[in-house]
Amino acid sequence: MLRFLMDRHVCCFLLLVVGSLVAAPAFGQSPVPSGASVEQVVTGFQFTEGPIWTEDGALLFSDIPANTIYRWSGGDSAEVYRRPSGHSNGLAFSNQGHLLLAQHDGRVSRIASDETEQPLAASYDGKRLNSPNDLTVASNGNVYFTDPPYGVEEAQRELDFSGVYRLDGSGELTLLADDFARPNGLAFSPDESTLYVNDSRRGHIRAFDVTSDGRITNGREFAVLEGDAPGAPDGMVTDRSGRVYSTGPGGLWVFDADGTELARIAVPERATNLAWGGSDGQTLYITTANSIYRIRLDATGGN
């Protein structure tokens, strides 16, 4: 999500906290239990991103500068799952169960059953993609991804915009939006009628209506995430109740479906991305520069 060569120092910050939780004025129901705080589960990485929970009860995540995908299934260490990874960032599973990678090396790829890597998209209009960053999969199998230039040198850039794309089952790549400064994490509402997309540079989340043909329209500002603590709108998920969870200054920000801020969850390191996991889908796993954290919530993951 954010360029991995940026300052990765661990910052301590003060919010108006009780333990590690900051509650904003709630107009809806906060999913954060009283007194809850994040727990570090494994550490020692260079810059982690793109977490995803597997059916066999493990967490996969990218370490971008290490060019590695790790697998954590408990304990205080993680094992190498795939190396090299094409400097993968976001990870997702296709409807057929194949692992999909958004790769800073300039492509979106699928890992086939024989473990070979199959590029799915590497160019648009004959020009190299910038640095595919995050991706999400619709119920019909369409893959939506963002393409900022975080992982590409300026001299290698061929596209002069940062796009949001849809890749359909036939392999056709469609540009959905090109007016973002730095598009980043993205997630669907539970009914897939709304697509949320973070813009890290502008510090906000945008929402779009999803049309019957899978395009997006009616873009509008959903929420602004501002603050002096480290962090920006980066990774994002929703839950089954339609609430939106995004990284932001200080940790994670939680919004109701109407954009009302419900809570903030403080994280000791700059949060980069998040994913639902656990046997019941009620644990939120959080990637940061060097570590993985988790927190159990009164909510169930939606994507």
C-alpha positions in Angstrom: 0.0 0.0 0.0 2.3 2.8 1.1 5.7 2.8 -0.5 7.7 0.4 1.5 10.9 2.5 1.3 9.3 5.2 3.4 10.2 5.7 7.0 9.1 2.6 8.9 9.9 3.8 12.5 7.6 2.6 15.2 5.8 5.6 16.7 4.2 5.9 20.0 1.3 8.2 20.1 -1.3 9.5 22.4 -5.0 9.6 21.7 -7.6 10.1 24.4 -7.5 6.4 25.3 -8.6 3.8 27.6 -5.9 1.1 27.2 -5.4 1.0 23.5 -8.9 1.9 22.4 -10.2 5.3 21.4 -14.0 5.6 21.0 -15.4 8.3 18.9 -18.9 9.7 19.5 -21.1 6.8 18.4 -24.3 7.4 16.5 -24.4 3.7 15.5 -23.3 0.6 17.3 -19.5 0.2 17.8 -18.2 -3.3 17.2 -15.3 -2.8 19.6 -15.8 -4.4 23.1 -15.2 -2.1 26.0 -11.5 -2.2 27.1 -10.4 -4.2 24.0 -6.9 -3.6 22.6 -4.7 -5.1 19.9 -2.4 -8.0 20.6 0.9 -8.5 18.7 1.1 -12.1 17.4 4.3 -12.2 15.4 7.0 -9.6 14.5 10.4 -9.2 12.8 9.5 -8.3 9.2 10.5 -5.5 6.9 7.1 -4.1 5.8 4.0 -6.3 5.9 0.9 -6.0 3.8 -2.0 -7.8 2.1 -3.2 -10.2 4.9 -5.8 -12.9 4.0 -7.2 -15.8 6.1 -7.1 -19.3 4.6 -9.6 -22.1 4.9 -7.2 -24.2 6.9 -6.9 -21.6 9.6 -3.7 -19.7 8.7 -2.9 -16.1 7.8 -1.0 -15.3 4.6 0.6 -11.9 4.3 3.1 -10.1 2.1 6.5 -8.7 3.1 7.0 -6.4 0.2 10.7 -5.5 0.4 11.5 -9.1 1.3 9.8 -10.3 -1.9 8.0 -12.9 0.2 4.6 -14.2 1.2 4.6 -15.6 4.7 2.2 -18.1 6.4 1.4 -17.8 10.1 -0.7 -20.5 11.8 0.2 -19.8 15.4 3.2 -19.4 17.7 5.8 -16.7 17.5 7.1 -17.2 14.0 5.9 -17.5 10.4 7.1 -19.7 7.6 8.0 -18.7 4.0 5.0 -19.5 1.8 6.2 -18.1 -1.5 9.4 -16.5 -2.6 9.8 -14.6 -4.8 6.4 -13.1 -4.8 6.8 -10.4 -7.4 6.9 -8.0 -4.5 3.3 -8.8 -3.8 1.1 -6.4 -1.8 -2.6 -7.3 -1.7 -3.7 -10.9 -1.7 -7.1 -12.4 -2.4 -8.7 -15.8 -3.3 -10.5 -16.3 -6.6 -13.9 -17.9 -6.6 -12.1 -21.1 -7.6 -9.8 -20.9 -4.6 -6.6 -19.7 -6.4 -4.4 -17.2 -4.7 -4.4 -13.8 -6.5 -1.5 -11.4 -6.1 -1.3 -7.6 -6.6 2.3 -7.2 -7.4 4.5 -4.2 -7.3 6.4 -5.6 -10.2 3.6 -4.4 -12.4 1.0 -7.1 -12.7 -1.9 -9.0 -11.2 -1.3 -12.8 -11.1 -2.9 -16.0 -10.1 -1.1 -19.0 -8.5 -2.3 -22.1 -10.3 -2.9 -25.5 -8.8 0.6 -26.6 -9.8 2.0 -23.5 -7.9 3.1 -21.8 -11.1 2.4 -18.1 -11.5 0.0 -17.0 -14.2 -0.1 -13.3 -15.1 -3.7 -12.0 -15.5 -3.0 -8.3 -16.2 0.2 -6.5 -16.8 -0.7 -3.6 -19.1 -3.5 -1.3 -20.0 -4.0 0.2 -23.5 -0.6 -1.3 -24.4 1.2 0.4 -21.4 2.7 -1.2 -18.3 0.6 -1.1 -15.2 2.1 1.0 -12.5 2.2 -1.0 -9.3 -0.9 -3.1 -8.5 -1.6 -2.6 -4.9 -4.7 -4.1 -3.5 -7.5 -6.2 -4.9 -10.9 -7.7 -4.0 -13.1 -10.3 -5.8 -16.8 -9.9 -6.5 -19.2 -12.8 -6.1 -19.3 -13.2 -9.9 -15.6 -13.6 -10.0 -14.6 -10.1 -11.3 -11.4 -8.8 -9.8 -11.2 -5.1 -8.8 -7.8 -3.7 -8.1 -6.0 -0.4 -7.6 -2.8 0.7 -9.4 -0.8 3.6 -7.7 2.9 4.1 -8.5 4.3 3.2 -5.1 6.4 0.3 -6.4 7.6 1.6 -9.7 10.4 4.1 -10.5 9.3 7.2 -12.2 11.5 6.5 -15.2 9.7 3.2 -15.7 6.2 4.6 -15.5 4.2 4.4 -18.7 0.7 5.4 -17.4 0.4 9.0 -16.2 -2.6 8.2 -13.9 -3.3 5.9 -11.0 -6.3 3.8 -11.9 -9.0 1.6 -10.4 -9.7 -1.4 -12.7 -12.0 -4.4 -13.1 -10.7 -7.7 -14.6 -13.5 -9.9 -15.7 -13.6 -13.7 -16.2 -12.7 -13.4 -19.9 -9.5 -11.5 -19.1 -10.8 -8.1 -20.2 -9.4 -5.2 -18.3 -11.6 -2.2 -17.8 -10.5 1.1 -16.4 -13.2 2.3 -13.9 -11.6 5.5 -12.5 -8.5 7.5 -13.2 -9.0 10.6 -11.0 -7.4 9.3 -7.8 -4.2 10.7 -6.4 -3.1 7.4 -4.8 -5.9 4.7 -4.9 -5.2 2.0 -2.3 -7.4 -0.4 -0.3 -10.8 -1.3 -1.6 -13.8 -3.3 -0.4 -17.4 -4.0 -1.3 -20.5 -3.5 0.9 -22.1 -6.9 1.9 -24.6 -6.7 -1.0 -21.9 -5.5 -3.4 -24.0 -2.4 -4.4 -21.2 -0.1 -3.1 -17.5 -0.2 -3.7 -15.3 1.7 -1.3 -11.8 2.9 -2.4 -9.2 4.6 -0.2 -7.1 7.5 -1.5 -4.0 7.6 0.7 -2.7 11.0 -0.5 -6.1 12.8 -0.2 -6.8 11.2 3.2 -10.3 10.0 2.4 -12.5 7.1 1.5 -14.6 7.4 -1.7 -17.8 5.4 -2.3 -19.2 4.3 -5.6 -22.4 2.7 -6.7 -21.8 -0.5 -8.6 -23.8 -0.8 -11.8 -25.4 -4.0 -13.2 -22.5 -4.5 -15.6 -19.9 -4.2 -12.9 -18.8 -0.6 -13.5 -18.9 2.2 -10.9 -20.7 5.5 -10.8 -21.8 8.3 -8.5 -18.4 8.7 -6.8 -18.6 10.7 -3.6 -16.6 11.3 -0.4 -17.6 8.7 2.2 -15.2 9.7 5.1 -12.2 11.9 5.8 -9.4 10.4 8.0 -7.2 13.2 9.4 -4.9 13.3 12.3 -1.3 13.9 13.4 -0.5 10.3 14.3 1.3 8.1 11.7 -0.9 6.4 9.2 -3.3 7.0 6.2 -6.2 5.4 4.5 -4.6 2.3 3.2 -6.1 -1.2 3.7 -9.9 -1.6 4.2 -12.5 -4.3 4.9 -16.3 -4.3 5.7 -18.3 -6.6 8.0 -21.6 -8.3 7.5 -23.5 -5.4 9.0 -22.0 -3.0 6.4 -19.6 -1.2 8.7 -16.3 0.0 7.1 -12.9 -0.5 8.7 -9.9 1.4 7.4 -6.4 2.0 8.4 -5.8 5.7 9.2 -3.8 8.0 11.4 -3.2 6.2 14.7 -4.5 2.8 13.8 -7.9 1.7 12.5 -11.0 3.8 12.0 -14.5 2.2 12.0 -17.5 3.8 10.2 -21.2 3.0 9.9 -22.6 2.4 6.4 -23.7 6.1 6.4 -20.1 7.3 7.0 -20.6 8.0 10.8 -17.4 7.4 12.7 -18.1 4.7 15.4 -14.6 4.0 16.9 -10.9 4.1 16.5 -8.6 1.3 17.5 -5.0 2.3 18.4 -2.2 0.2 16.9 1.4 0.6 18.2 2.9 0.7 14.7 1.7 2.3 11.5 -1.2 0.1 10.3 -1.1 -0.9 6.6 -3.8 -3.4 6.0 -6.3 -5.7 7.7 -8.2 -9.0 7.2 -10.9 -11.0 9.0 -9.8 -14.3 10.4 -10.3 -16.9 13.1 -12.7 -19.9 13.1 -15.7 -17.6 13.3 -14.5 -14.6 11.3 -14.6 -12.3 14.3 -10.9 -11.6 14.7 -9.4 -8.7 12.8 -5.8 -9.2 11.8 -3.7 -6.1 11.2 -0.4 -5.7 9.3 2.1 -3.0 10.1 5.6 -2.2 9.1 7.2 -4.9 11.2 4.5 -6.9 12.9 1.1 -8.6 12.8 -1.6 -7.7 15.4 -5.1 -8.9 16.1 -8.2 -7.9 18.0 -11.4 -9.7 18.6 -14.6 -7.7 17.8 -18.3 -7.9 18.1 -18.6 -8.3 14.3 -18.2 -10.9 11.6 -16.1 -10.4 8.5 -17.9 -9.6 5.3 -14.9 -9.8 2.8 
